[in-house]
């Protein structure tokens, strides 16, 4: 599967900004938490665990333990600062929660390159559930071909 993701972007959020966001959420601040959250905040699209690890290792110039990274990604999801998206390729991708978005906004998954993109929010109704059932989370993932892959498709 081809991947046309950009190289590691330059950080746009400072350590001080990210530290304050974590403190505002009432959370304990560690160097790894700041680095992981900043990586998600600076990403243009949701990132897989290996993509986060690669960007972190490029920016801090040292190896990152994959289990510690996974725990920190899950922690960010648990406290509501990030969300996890699962596309039909069964790869979890993580994205920082933007103030202007809910955790339940739709995503587009390109079946050609594997990239996942956040889509603008649109009203999605919750299905009618049986009595005493409750929704914890809903995901809407649209599978298709992104503009980049569609432009570069060779005729059959």
Secondary structure, 3 states (H helix, E strand, C coil): CCCCCCCCCCCCCCHHHHHHHHHHCCCCCCHHHHHHHHHHHHCCCCEEHHHHHHHHHHHHCCCCCHHHHHHHHHHHHHCCCEEEEECCCCCEEEEECCCCCCCCCCEEEECCCCCEEECCCCCCCCCCCCCCCCCCCCCCEEEECCHHHHHCCCCC
